[in-house]
Amino acid sequence: MRLNTIERVAMNNPLRAAHQQHREAAWFRRLAGGDLAGQSVIEVGCGRGVGVEVLLDRLHARHVTAFDLDPAMIDKAERRLRHRPAATHTVAVGDSCAIVQPTAGVDAVVEFGVIHHVPDRRAAVAEIARVLRPDGLLLFEDVPRHTLDTWLFRTCTVHPRQDRFEADEFADELARHGLRPIGAPEIRFAGHAFVGAARRVR
């Protein structure tokens, strides 16, 4: 689902960008056991391209393939990244339930709080598992069902209401698709978000 106006403001501001570039980058580096140097990476739901910068500059990915459902966000990402070498990244309109990438074609997939926006989140997890090579890494940050069910989220944001998930249920879904969680998801922001990692089982 595309973001509404309130969500666009919340996600496309300097505070959110700084959080991704510092705290989330540090979480993902620790969960990955280091950086992503030399790796090909997909970012699911790239928005205006801040995550691409994080993956290239903070986690040292070799190449990032990023996509978003919203063409307006892709336009923003292209403008943001226009001064970077074309060989380091690709951004395009795309769907997490139909990722345009060969099976077992990438080293890592990263999602900065996107899967809870996807109506068919199980199909998105299945696609992530499909494109990861054996032993490939998924790094995730997401929002649990009980947060989406709060008055604030129900009133101010637009999200799918059916088949949402808590952190442990998300981990179970990953395992069902051959993605072995690396420990339990870590709870953040007083339980309103969780982060974690999983490896594609050979």
N, C-alpha and C positions, 0 to 999 in steps of 0.2 A: 504494500500500500504506500502511496505517496504521502509525504508529510503535509499537515495543514499549516496555516500561517503561524500559529503559536509555536509549533514544533520547529518550523524553519528558523524562527528567531532563536529558539533555544539551542539548536544544533549548529547554527551558522554565526557564531560570534567569537570574539577573541578569547573569552574564558574557556569555552569548550575546546577551542584549538589548543590552548596552553595545556589543558588537562590531558588531551591526547598526546601531545608532544613530550610531556614530562611523566606524569603518573602512569598513564596507560602504557606508554612505551617501556617504562621500568618494569611494570607488572609482566608484560609480555616477554621481555628479555629474560626475566627470572624464570618464568614458566617454561620458556623454550630451552633453558639451560645455557643461554648465550644469545648471540645475535643470529641473524639469518643470512650471513655473508655468503655470497655466491649462489643463493637460492632463487628460484623462480617462485613468485608468490601471487596468489589471487586475493584481492580485497573484495569482499561481498558488500555491496551497497556503499559506494565510496563517497557519496555526497559531493561536497565541493573540493575534494582532493587533499584534505589535511592528512588523512590516513596514508595516502600514497607518500607524502613527505615523511611521515613518521617511519614508514617501512624502509624508505631509501636512506634517510639521514640518521635515524636512531638505531634501526635494526640492520642496516646495511644490506638489504636485499639486492640481488643482481638486477632483477627485473620484476616490476609489479604490473599485473594485468588487473585493472579495476573497472567495475561497472556499477551502474545505478539504474533503477527503473525510470527515473525522472530525467527527461532530456535537459531541463533547465539546470539541474545539478551537474550534469556532464558538461554543459557549456561553462559553468563556473569552474569546474575542475580543469578543463582545458586552458582556460585563461590563467588560472593559478599556476599551472605547471608549464606554461609555454616557454619559459626560459631554460628548462631542463633538457638535457640530451634526449632525443626521441627514442634512443635505444634503451633507456632505463624504464620506460613505462608505456602502457597503453590504456586509454580510458574510452569507454563506449557505453551506450545504452544497453542494458542487459537485465536478465531475469535470473534470480537465484535458483529458480526451479527448472531452469533450462540453460545451464552454463555452457557457453560456447568454448569448450576446451576438450582436448582428447582425454579419453579415459587414462588414468594414472599419469597425467601429463604435467603435474606441478609438484613442487616440494612442500609447499605450505599454503594454507588458506587462513585468512584473518577476517574476523567480523567484529567491528566496533559497535555493538548494540543494534543489530539489524534483524536477526531472525524473528524476534517478537513482532516485527512489522509484517511478516510474511504469512498470508492466510493459510497456505499449505506448508507449514514449517517442516513436516516430515519429508516432503518432497525436496525441500531445500537441503536438509541434512543428507538425504540420499545422494543428491547431486554433489555436495561437498565431498562425500566419501568416494564417489566415482572418480572425481578428477585428481584426487591425491594419489601419489605413487605409494607403493608399499613402504611403510614406516614414515610416511609423510605426516606433517604436523598441522593440526588445527589449533588456532588460538582464538578464544572467544570471550566477549563481554556481552552480557545481555540482561534483560529486565524480567523478573519473575511475575507470575500470574497475580499474586496478592498485591503487587504494586500497581499493575494495570487495572485492578479492580477498585482502587481507591477513588474517592470522589474527584480529586484533582485530575487524575488521568482520564477518568470517564468523561469529565466535563470539558477539559481543555485539549485533549488529544484524540486522534482517530487511530484506533488499532483494531485488528481482528479480535473478536470476543470468544470465539469457539476454539477449543483445543489449545489453550495456552499452557504454560509449563512453569513448574518450580525448578530450582537448580538441580535437584536430584533427578527429576523427571527428564530434564534436558540431557543429563549425563546418561540416563538409561537409553534414551533415543539414539544418542551417539553410539553406544555399545551395540545396539540392535543393528546398526549399519556398518559394523566393523571398525568403529573408531574407539579405541581403548582409552578411556579417560586417565590422565596422569594425576592420580589423587582425586579428592573430592573438589568440586568447584568452591572457590573462595568467595565468601559473602562480603560485600562491600556496601558502603553508604547505609549503615543501619538496616541491612537486609533488603534494600531497594535495587540492588544490582548484584551480579555475580560474575566472576572471571574464572577462566580455566584453560586447560589444554588437553588434547587427545592425540594419539598416534593411530595411523591407519595400520590395522593388523595385516601382516603379510599374507 
